[in-house]
Amino acid sequence: MKYKLQSLAIITLTFLFANNVNASLADCKDLYVGKIQLAKDVGLQRFTLIEDPLELYGSQWIYVTSWQKEDANTILSTLLSAKLGEKQVTVQTEAQGTGCDIDVTQQLSYILLQSGPS
């Protein structure tokens, strides 16, 4: 668990130095945080991603319920930072094959908060 948290912290703090790339739900890269759902006694439960910060609809729900509560709190901090700063994120899910299938409900396995211009 400690290794997971350290890895997540490193991923969260790692900045991607690249030019702005068009967001795409198809490859799970350069997306914005949409909805975030919290539940009593659970905390962060799930979230969605969108291609543009002005959009209302995007991916299906991405769940974090398989993560330890402490790790889920770190993910929540990352999501809130990205949402408030309108920063892009790249995610990977537990989808078979590509690790990127957010057209259906999935469990999160990786998240990267990007830096630079959005």
N, CA, C and O atoms as a GROMACS GRO file, in nm:
protein
  472
    1MET      N    1   0.082  -0.119   0.000
    1MET     CA    2   0.000   0.000   0.000
    1MET      C    3   0.087   0.125   0.000
    1MET      O    4   0.057   0.222  -0.071
    2LYS      N    5   0.194   0.125   0.079
    2LYS     CA    6   0.282   0.240   0.085
    2LYS      C    7   0.347   0.263  -0.050
    2LYS      O    8   0.362   0.377  -0.094
    3TYR      N    9   0.388   0.154  -0.117
    3TYR     CA   10   0.447   0.164  -0.250
    3TYR      C   11   0.348   0.224  -0.349
    3TYR      O   12   0.385   0.307  -0.432
    4LYS      N   13   0.221   0.182  -0.340
    4LYS     CA   14   0.116   0.234  -0.428
    4LYS      C   15   0.101   0.385  -0.409
    4LYS      O   16   0.092   0.460  -0.506
    5LEU      N   17   0.099   0.428  -0.284
    5LEU     CA   18   0.082   0.569  -0.253
    5LEU      C   19   0.202   0.649  -0.302
    5LEU      O   20   0.184   0.757  -0.358
    6GLN      N   21   0.322   0.598  -0.282
    6GLN     CA   22   0.442   0.666  -0.329
    6GLN      C   23   0.442   0.676  -0.481
    6GLN      O   24   0.476   0.779  -0.538
    7SER      N   25   0.403   0.568  -0.545
    7SER     CA   26   0.397   0.568  -0.692
    7SER      C   27   0.296   0.670  -0.741
    7SER      O   28   0.322   0.743  -0.836
    8LEU      N   29   0.181   0.673  -0.676
    8LEU     CA   30   0.078   0.768  -0.716
    8LEU      C   31   0.124   0.911  -0.695
    8LEU      O   32   0.097   0.998  -0.778
    9ALA      N   33   0.194   0.936  -0.585
    9ALA     CA   34   0.245   1.070  -0.558
    9ALA      C   35   0.346   1.111  -0.664
    9ALA      O   36   0.345   1.226  -0.710
   10ILE      N   37   0.432   1.019  -0.704
   10ILE     CA   38   0.530   1.048  -0.808
   10ILE      C   39   0.460   1.077  -0.940
   10ILE      O   40   0.495   1.171  -1.010
   11ILE      N   41   0.362   0.996  -0.972
   11ILE     CA   42   0.287   1.016  -1.096
   11ILE      C   43   0.216   1.152  -1.094
   11ILE      O   44   0.217   1.225  -1.192
   12THR      N   45   0.157   1.183  -0.979
   12THR     CA   46   0.083   1.308  -0.967
   12THR      C   47   0.176   1.429  -0.982
   12THR      O   48   0.138   1.529  -1.043
   13LEU      N   49   0.295   1.418  -0.928
   13LEU     CA   50   0.388   1.531  -0.931
   13LEU      C   51   0.472   1.536  -1.057
   13LEU      O   52   0.541   1.635  -1.083
   14THR      N   53   0.466   1.430  -1.136
   14THR     CA   54   0.542   1.428  -1.260
   14THR      C   55   0.474   1.518  -1.362
   14THR      O   56   0.354   1.506  -1.388
   15PHE      N   57   0.550   1.606  -1.419
   15PHE     CA   58   0.492   1.698  -1.516
   15PHE      C   59   0.530   1.656  -1.657
   15PHE      O   60   0.643   1.615  -1.683
   16LEU      N   61   0.436   1.667  -1.746
   16LEU     CA   62   0.456   1.631  -1.884
   16LEU      C   63   0.483   1.759  -1.962
   16LEU      O   64   0.393   1.843  -1.974
   17PHE      N   65   0.604   1.775  -2.014
   17PHE     CA   66   0.641   1.896  -2.088
   17PHE      C   67   0.621   1.870  -2.237
   17PHE      O   68   0.709   1.817  -2.305
   18ALA      N   69   0.507   1.909  -2.284
   18ALA     CA   70   0.474   1.890  -2.425
   18ALA      C   71   0.379   2.000  -2.469
   18ALA      O   72   0.315   2.066  -2.387
   19ASN      N   73   0.371   2.019  -2.598
   19ASN     CA   74   0.275   2.116  -2.651
   19ASN      C   75   0.134   2.066  -2.631
   19ASN      O   76   0.111   1.946  -2.613
   20ASN      N   77   0.040   2.158  -2.634
   20ASN     CA   78  -0.100   2.122  -2.616
   20ASN      C   79  -0.142   2.027  -2.729
   20ASN      O   80  -0.122   2.056  -2.847
   21VAL      N   81  -0.201   1.917  -2.691
   21VAL     CA   82  -0.249   1.817  -2.785
   21VAL      C   83  -0.400   1.812  -2.770
   21VAL      O   84  -0.453   1.831  -2.661
   22ASN      N   85  -0.468   1.786  -2.880
   22ASN     CA   86  -0.613   1.776  -2.872
   22ASN      C   87  -0.654   1.661  -2.783
   22ASN      O   88  -0.601   1.550  -2.795
   23ALA      N   89  -0.747   1.687  -2.696
   23ALA     CA   90  -0.797   1.585  -2.605
   23ALA      C   91  -0.875   1.480  -2.683
   23ALA      O   92  -0.938   1.510  -2.785
   24SER      N   93  -0.870   1.358  -2.633
   24SER     CA   94  -0.942   1.251  -2.701
   24SER      C   95  -0.986   1.145  -2.602
   24SER      O   96  -0.905   1.087  -2.530
   25LEU      N   97  -1.116   1.120  -2.599
   25LEU     CA   98  -1.168   1.012  -2.516
   25LEU      C   99  -1.122   0.876  -2.569
   25LEU      O  100  -1.125   0.777  -2.496
   26ALA      N  101  -1.081   0.871  -2.694
   26ALA     CA  102  -1.042   0.744  -2.756
   26ALA      C  103  -0.910   0.691  -2.702
   26ALA      O  104  -0.890   0.569  -2.697
   27ASP      N  105  -0.819   0.780  -2.661
   27ASP     CA  106  -0.689   0.732  -2.613
   27ASP      C  107  -0.661   0.770  -2.467
   27ASP      O  108  -0.550   0.748  -2.418
   28CYS      N  109  -0.759   0.828  -2.398
   28CYS     CA  110  -0.748   0.861  -2.255
   28CYS      C  111  -0.640   0.963  -2.224
   28CYS      O  112  -0.590   0.967  -2.112
   29LYS      N  113  -0.603   1.045  -2.320
   29LYS     CA  114  -0.497   1.144  -2.301
   29LYS      C  115  -0.550   1.284  -2.316
   29LYS      O  116  -0.641   1.311  -2.394
   30ASP      N  117  -0.490   1.376  -2.238
   30ASP     CA  118  -0.517   1.518  -2.250
   30ASP      C  119  -0.665   1.551  -2.226
   30ASP      O  120  -0.725   1.629  -2.301
   31LEU      N  121  -0.723   1.492  -2.124
   31LEU     CA  122  -0.864   1.512  -2.092
   31LEU      C  123  -0.880   1.600  -1.969
   31LEU      O  124  -0.787   1.617  -1.890
   32TYR      N  125  -0.997   1.656  -1.955
   32TYR     CA  126  -1.031   1.740  -1.840
   32TYR      C  127  -1.124   1.663  -1.747
   32TYR      O  128  -1.196   1.573  -1.790
   33VAL      N  129  -1.121   1.699  -1.620
   33VAL     CA  130  -1.207   1.634  -1.522
   33VAL      C  131  -1.348   1.691  -1.536
   33VAL      O  132  -1.367   1.812  -1.538
   34GLY      N  133  -1.444   1.602  -1.544
   34GLY     CA  134  -1.585   1.641  -1.554
   34GLY      C  135  -1.650   1.635  -1.416
   34GLY      O  136  -1.624   1.719  -1.330
   35LYS      N  137  -1.734   1.537  -1.397
   35LYS     CA  138  -1.805   1.519  -1.270
   35LYS      C  139  -1.718   1.441  -1.171
   35LYS      O  140  -1.638   1.356  -1.210
   36ILE      N  141  -1.735   1.473  -1.043
   36ILE     CA  142  -1.668   1.400  -0.935
   36ILE      C  143  -1.776   1.364  -0.834
   36ILE      O  144  -1.850   1.451  -0.788
   37GLN      N  145  -1.786   1.236  -0.800
   37GLN     CA  146  -1.888   1.192  -0.705
   37GLN      C  147  -1.823   1.145  -0.576
   37GLN      O  148  -1.734   1.059  -0.576
   38LEU      N  149  -1.869   1.203  -0.465
   38LEU     CA  150  -1.825   1.163  -0.331
   38LEU      C  151  -1.944   1.102  -0.259
   38LEU      O  152  -2.058   1.142  -0.282
   39ALA      N  153  -1.918   1.006  -0.172
   39ALA     CA  154  -2.026   0.943  -0.096
   39ALA      C  155  -1.988   0.940   0.053
   39ALA      O  156  -1.871   0.924   0.088
   40LYS      N  157  -2.087   0.954   0.138
   40LYS     CA  158  -2.066   0.949   0.282
   40LYS      C  159  -2.003   0.815   0.321
   40LYS      O  160  -2.043   0.710   0.271
   41ASP      N  161  -1.906   0.822   0.410
   41ASP     CA  162  -1.833   0.705   0.460
   41ASP      C  163  -1.752   0.633   0.353
   41ASP      O  164  -1.693   0.529   0.381
   42VAL      N  165  -1.749   0.687   0.231
   42VAL     CA  166  -1.671   0.627   0.124
   42VAL      C  167  -1.567   0.726   0.074
   42VAL      O  168  -1.452   0.688   0.047
   43GLY      N  169  -1.607   0.851   0.060
   43GLY     CA  170  -1.519   0.952   0.000
   43GLY      C  171  -1.535   0.948  -0.151
   43GLY      O  172  -1.646   0.934  -0.202
   44LEU      N  173  -1.423   0.960  -0.221
   44LEU     CA  174  -1.427   0.957  -0.367
   44LEU      C  175  -1.475   0.821  -0.414
   44LEU      O  176  -1.422   0.717  -0.375
   45GLN      N  177  -1.578   0.825  -0.498
   45GLN     CA  178  -1.634   0.701  -0.549
   45GLN      C  179  -1.607   0.685  -0.698
   45GLN      O  180  -1.565   0.579  -0.744
   46ARG      N  181  -1.631   0.794  -0.774
   46ARG     CA  182  -1.614   0.785  -0.919
   46ARG      C  183  -1.604   0.926  -0.978
   46ARG      O  184  -1.634   1.025  -0.912
   47PHE      N  185  -1.561   0.932  -1.106
   47PHE     CA  186  -1.549   1.059  -1.176
   47PHE      C  187  -1.564   1.036  -1.326
   47PHE      O  188  -1.558   0.923  -1.374
   48THR      N  189  -1.583   1.145  -1.400
   48THR     CA  190  -1.588   1.137  -1.546
   48THR      C  191  -1.483   1.231  -1.604
   48THR      O  192  -1.431   1.319  -1.535
   49LEU      N  193  -1.454   1.211  -1.732
   49LEU     CA  194  -1.359   1.296  -1.804
   49LEU      C  195  -1.427   1.354  -1.926
   49LEU      O  196  -1.518   1.294  -1.982
   50ILE      N  197  -1.384   1.472  -1.965
   50ILE     CA  198  -1.439   1.541  -2.082
   50ILE      C  199  -1.326   1.592  -2.170
   50ILE      O  200  -1.213   1.609  -2.125
   51GLU      N  201  -1.357   1.615  -2.298
   51GLU     CA  202  -1.254   1.661  -2.392
   51GLU      C  203  -1.231   1.811  -2.383
   51GLU      O  204  -1.123   1.859  -2.419
   52ASP      N  205  -1.328   1.885  -2.338
   52ASP     CA  206  -1.319   2.031  -2.329
   52ASP      C  207  -1.381   2.075  -2.197
   52ASP      O  208  -1.485   2.023  -2.158
   53PRO      N  209  -1.319   2.170  -2.127
   53PRO     CA  210  -1.371   2.210  -1.996
   53PRO      C  211  -1.512   2.269  -1.999
   53PRO      O  212  -1.577   2.280  -1.895
   54LEU      N  213  -1.560   2.307  -2.115
   54LEU     CA  214  -1.695   2.364  -2.126
   54LEU      C  215  -1.801   2.260  -2.158
   54LEU      O  216  -1.920   2.291  -2.159
   55GLU      N  217  -1.759   2.136  -2.183
   55GLU     CA  218  -1.854   2.029  -2.215
   55GLU      C  219  -1.926   1.980  -2.090
   55GLU      O  220  -1.874   1.991  -1.978
   56LEU      N  221  -2.044   1.926  -2.110
   56LEU     CA  222  -2.121   1.869  -2.000
   56LEU      C  223  -2.112   1.718  -1.996
   56LEU      O  224  -2.129   1.658  -1.890
   57TYR      N  225  -2.085   1.655  -2.110
   57TYR     CA  226  -2.084   1.510  -2.118
   57TYR      C  227  -1.952   1.461  -2.174
   57TYR      O  228  -1.890   1.527  -2.257
   58GLY      N  229  -1.910   1.343  -2.128
   58GLY     CA  230  -1.785   1.286  -2.176
   58GLY      C  231  -1.783   1.137  -2.156
   58GLY      O  232  -1.866   1.064  -2.211
   59SER      N  233  -1.688   1.092  -2.077
   59SER     CA  234  -1.670   0.949  -2.056
   59SER      C  235  -1.778   0.892  -1.966
   59SER      O  236  -1.855   0.965  -1.902
   60GLN      N  237  -1.784   0.761  -1.961
   60GLN     CA  238  -1.864   0.692  -1.862
   60GLN      C  239  -1.793   0.709  -1.727
   60GLN      O  240  -1.682   0.762  -1.722
   61TRP      N  241  -1.856   0.665  -1.620
   61TRP     CA  242  -1.796   0.676  -1.487
   61TRP      C  243  -1.669   0.593  -1.479
   61TRP      O  244  -1.664   0.480  -1.528
   62ILE      N  245  -1.567   0.649  -1.417
   62ILE     CA  246  -1.444   0.578  -1.386
   62ILE      C  247  -1.439   0.565  -1.235
   62ILE      O  248  -1.437   0.665  -1.163
   63TYR      N  249  -1.438   0.443  -1.187
   63TYR     CA  250  -1.447   0.416  -1.043
   63TYR      C  251  -1.309   0.406  -0.979
   63TYR      O  252  -1.211   0.368  -1.043
   64VAL      N  253  -1.303   0.440  -0.850
   64VAL     CA  254  -1.181   0.424  -0.771
   64VAL      C  255  -1.211   0.340  -0.646
   64VAL      O  256  -1.134   0.341  -0.550
   65THR      N  257  -1.322   0.270  -0.647
   65THR     CA  258  -1.366   0.194  -0.530
   65THR      C  259  -1.274   0.077  -0.496
   65THR      O  260  -1.280   0.025  -0.385
   66SER      N  261  -1.188   0.035  -0.589
   66SER     CA  262  -1.095  -0.074  -0.560
   66SER      C  263  -0.967  -0.023  -0.493
   66SER      O  264  -0.883  -0.104  -0.452
   67TRP      N  265  -0.951   0.108  -0.482
   67TRP     CA  266  -0.832   0.168  -0.422
   67TRP      C  267  -0.850   0.180  -0.271
   67TRP      O  268  -0.962   0.191  -0.222
   68GLN      N  269  -0.739   0.178  -0.198
   68GLN     CA  270  -0.741   0.204  -0.055
   68GLN      C  271  -0.790   0.348  -0.032
   68GLN      O  272  -0.768   0.434  -0.117
   69LYS      N  273  -0.855   0.373   0.081
   69LYS     CA  274  -0.913   0.505   0.108
   69LYS      C  275  -0.807   0.616   0.103
   69LYS      O  276  -0.832   0.724   0.050
   70GLU      N  277  -0.690   0.589   0.158
   70GLU     CA  278  -0.582   0.689   0.158
   70GLU      C  279  -0.539   0.722   0.014
   70GLU      O  280  -0.516   0.838  -0.019
   71ASP      N  281  -0.528   0.621  -0.069
   71ASP     CA  282  -0.492   0.641  -0.209
   71ASP      C  283  -0.604   0.715  -0.284
   71ASP      O  284  -0.577   0.801  -0.368
   72ALA      N  285  -0.728   0.681  -0.253
   72ALA     CA  286  -0.842   0.749  -0.316
   72ALA      C  287  -0.843   0.897  -0.279
   72ALA      O  288  -0.882   0.981  -0.361
   73ASN      N  289  -0.801   0.930  -0.159
   73ASN     CA  290  -0.792   1.071  -0.119
   73ASN      C  291  -0.686   1.145  -0.199
   73ASN      O  292  -0.703   1.262  -0.233
   74THR      N  293  -0.576   1.076  -0.229
   74THR     CA  294  -0.472   1.136  -0.313
   74THR      C  295  -0.525   1.158  -0.454
   74THR      O  296  -0.498   1.261  -0.516
   75ILE      N  297  -0.600   1.061  -0.505
   75ILE     CA  298  -0.661   1.076  -0.637
   75ILE      C  299  -0.758   1.194  -0.636
   75ILE      O  300  -0.762   1.272  -0.731
   76LEU      N  301  -0.838   1.206  -0.530
   76LEU     CA  302  -0.931   1.318  -0.519
   76LEU      C  303  -0.857   1.451  -0.524
   76LEU      O  304  -0.900   1.542  -0.593
   77SER      N  305  -0.747   1.463  -0.454
   77SER     CA  306  -0.667   1.585  -0.456
   77SER      C  307  -0.617   1.616  -0.598
   77SER      O  308  -0.619   1.730  -0.643
   78THR      N  309  -0.573   1.511  -0.667
   78THR     CA  310  -0.527   1.527  -0.804
   78THR      C  311  -0.641   1.573  -0.895
   78THR      O  312  -0.622   1.664  -0.976
   79LEU      N  313  -0.757   1.510  -0.882
   79LEU     CA  314  -0.872   1.547  -0.965
   79LEU      C  315  -0.917   1.691  -0.938
   79LEU      O  316  -0.946   1.766  -1.032
   80LEU      N  317  -0.922   1.730  -0.811
   80LEU     CA  318  -0.963   1.866  -0.777
   80LEU      C  319  -0.862   1.968  -0.828
   80LEU      O  320  -0.901   2.074  -0.878
   81SER      N  321  -0.732   1.938  -0.816
   81SER     CA  322  -0.629   2.028  -0.870
   81SER      C  323  -0.646   2.046  -1.020
   81SER      O  324  -0.639   2.157  -1.072
   82ALA      N  325  -0.669   1.935  -1.089
   82ALA     CA  326  -0.687   1.941  -1.234
   82ALA      C  327  -0.812   2.018  -1.271
   82ALA      O  328  -0.811   2.099  -1.364
   83LYS      N  329  -0.920   1.994  -1.199
   83LYS     CA  330  -1.047   2.060  -1.230
   83LYS      C  331  -1.039   2.210  -1.205
   83LYS      O  332  -1.077   2.290  -1.291
   84LEU      N  333  -0.990   2.249  -1.089
   84LEU     CA  334  -0.983   2.391  -1.054
   84LEU      C  335  -0.882   2.466  -1.141
   84LEU      O  336  -0.904   2.582  -1.174
   85GLY      N  337  -0.773   2.400  -1.178
   85GLY     CA  338  -0.671   2.463  -1.261
   85GLY      C  339  -0.694   2.443  -1.409
   85GLY      O  340  -0.613   2.489  -1.491
   86GLU      N  341  -0.803   2.375  -1.446
   86GLU     CA  342  -0.832   2.340  -1.585
   86GLU      C  343  -0.711   2.278  -1.653
   86GLU      O  344  -0.676   2.310  -1.766
   87LYS      N  345  -0.646   2.187  -1.579
   87LYS     CA  346  -0.532   2.113  -1.631
   87LYS      C  347  -0.578   1.980  -1.687
   87LYS      O  348  -0.680   1.925  -1.643
   88GLN      N  349  -0.505   1.930  -1.781
   88GLN     CA  350  -0.541   1.803  -1.843
   88GLN      C  351  -0.482   1.686  -1.765
   88GLN      O  352  -0.382   1.699  -1.696
   89VAL      N  353  -0.548   1.573  -1.778
   89VAL     CA  354  -0.500   1.449  -1.717
   89VAL      C  355  -0.496   1.339  -1.823
   89VAL      O  356  -0.567   1.345  -1.924
   90THR      N  357  -0.414   1.242  -1.798
   90THR     CA  358  -0.410   1.120  -1.877
   90THR      C  359  -0.438   1.006  -1.781
   90THR      O  360  -0.382   1.002  -1.671
   91VAL      N  361  -0.523   0.914  -1.820
   91VAL     CA  362  -0.559   0.803  -1.732
   91VAL      C  363  -0.540   0.670  -1.802
   91VAL      O  364  -0.529   0.661  -1.924
   92GLN      N  365  -0.535   0.567  -1.720
   92GLN     CA  366  -0.538   0.430  -1.770
   92GLN      C  367  -0.637   0.356  -1.683
   92GLN      O  368  -0.643   0.377  -1.562
   93THR      N  369  -0.714   0.268  -1.745
   93THR     CA  370  -0.813   0.191  -1.671
   93THR      C  371  -0.776   0.043  -1.675
   93THR      O  372  -0.677   0.005  -1.738
   94GLU      N  373  -0.855  -0.038  -1.609
   94GLU     CA  374  -0.831  -0.182  -1.607
   94GLU      C  375  -0.895  -0.251  -1.727
   94GLU      O  376  -0.918  -0.372  -1.724
   95ALA      N  377  -0.923  -0.176  -1.833
   95ALA     CA  378  -0.982  -0.234  -1.955
   95ALA      C  379  -0.886  -0.334  -2.016
   95ALA      O  380  -0.765  -0.318  -2.009
   96GLN      N  381  -0.941  -0.438  -2.075
   96GLN     CA  382  -0.861  -0.540  -2.142
   96GLN      C  383  -0.790  -0.479  -2.262
   96GLN      O  384  -0.848  -0.398  -2.334
   97GLY      N  385  -0.667  -0.516  -2.282
   97GLY     CA  386  -0.593  -0.473  -2.400
   97GLY      C  387  -0.532  -0.336  -2.387
   97GLY      O  388  -0.420  -0.322  -2.337
   98THR      N  389  -0.604  -0.234  -2.430
   98THR     CA  390  -0.548  -0.100  -2.439
   98THR      C  391  -0.532  -0.030  -2.306
   98THR      O  392  -0.446   0.058  -2.294
   99GLY      N  393  -0.611  -0.065  -2.206
   99GLY     CA  394  -0.608   0.007  -2.080
   99GLY      C  395  -0.680   0.140  -2.090
   99GLY      O  396  -0.671   0.224  -2.001
  100CYS      N  397  -0.751   0.158  -2.201
  100CYS     CA  398  -0.824   0.282  -2.222
  100CYS      C  399  -0.957   0.251  -2.287
  100CYS      O  400  -0.968   0.248  -2.409
  101ASP      N  401  -1.056   0.228  -2.206
  101ASP     CA  402  -1.191   0.210  -2.258
  101ASP      C  403  -1.283   0.284  -2.162
  101ASP      O  404  -1.334   0.226  -2.067
  102ILE      N  405  -1.303   0.412  -2.188
  102ILE     CA  406  -1.388   0.491  -2.100
  102ILE      C  407  -1.524   0.517  -2.163
  102ILE      O  408  -1.598   0.606  -2.122
  103ASP      N  409  -1.555   0.436  -2.263
  103ASP     CA  410  -1.690   0.438  -2.318
  103ASP      C  411  -1.782   0.348  -2.236
  103ASP      O  412  -1.904   0.352  -2.251
  104VAL      N  413  -1.723   0.268  -2.150
  104VAL     CA  414  -1.797   0.184  -2.056
  104VAL      C  415  -1.740   0.209  -1.917
  104VAL      O  416  -1.629   0.260  -1.904
  105THR      N  417  -1.815   0.174  -1.815
  105THR     CA  418  -1.770   0.193  -1.678
  105THR      C  419  -1.643   0.112  -1.652
  105THR      O  420  -1.636  -0.006  -1.686
  106GLN      N  421  -1.544   0.175  -1.591
  106GLN     CA  422  -1.415   0.110  -1.566
  106GLN      C  423  -1.361   0.146  -1.429
  106GLN      O  424  -1.410   0.238  -1.364
  107GLN      N  425  -1.260   0.071  -1.384
  107GLN     CA  426  -1.184   0.102  -1.264
  107GLN      C  427  -1.056   0.173  -1.305
  107GLN      O  428  -0.991   0.134  -1.403
  108LEU      N  429  -1.020   0.277  -1.232
  108LEU     CA  430  -0.897   0.350  -1.259
  108LEU      C  431  -0.776   0.269  -1.217
  108LEU      O  432  -0.778   0.203  -1.112
  109SER      N  433  -0.669   0.272  -1.298
  109SER     CA  434  -0.545   0.208  -1.256
  109SER      C  435  -0.427   0.305  -1.257
  109SER      O  436  -0.322   0.275  -1.201
  110TYR      N  437  -0.443   0.424  -1.321
  110TYR     CA  438  -0.331   0.518  -1.334
  110TYR      C  439  -0.388   0.656  -1.369
  110TYR      O  440  -0.484   0.666  -1.445
  111ILE      N  441  -0.328   0.761  -1.312
  111ILE     CA  442  -0.364   0.897  -1.349
  111ILE      C  443  -0.241   0.984  -1.348
  111ILE      O  444  -0.156   0.972  -1.260
  112LEU      N  445  -0.230   1.072  -1.448
  112LEU     CA  446  -0.118   1.164  -1.460
  112LEU      C  447  -0.173   1.305  -1.474
  112LEU      O  448  -0.251   1.332  -1.565
  113LEU      N  449  -0.134   1.394  -1.384
  113LEU     CA  450  -0.171   1.535  -1.392
  113LEU      C  451  -0.068   1.606  -1.474
  113LEU      O  452   0.051   1.600  -1.442
  114GLN      N  453  -0.110   1.672  -1.579
  114GLN     CA  454  -0.016   1.737  -1.671
  114GLN      C  455   0.002   1.883  -1.636
  114GLN      O  456  -0.083   1.944  -1.571
  115SER      N  457   0.114   1.937  -1.678
  115SER     CA  458   0.143   2.078  -1.655
  115SER      C  459   0.146   2.149  -1.789
  115SER      O  460   0.121   2.088  -1.894
  116GLY      N  461   0.177   2.274  -1.786
  116GLY     CA  462   0.187   2.351  -1.908
  116GLY      C  463   0.053   2.407  -1.949
  116GLY      O  464  -0.047   2.389  -1.881
  117PRO      N  465   0.053   2.475  -2.063
  117PRO     CA  466  -0.072   2.537  -2.109
  117PRO      C  467  -0.176   2.431  -2.143
  117PRO      O  468  -0.145   2.324  -2.195
  118SER      N  469  -0.298   2.463  -2.113
  118SER     CA  470  -0.408   2.371  -2.143
  118SER      C  471  -0.465   2.401  -2.279
  118SER      O  472  -0.559   2.334  -2.322
   0.00000   0.00000   0.00000
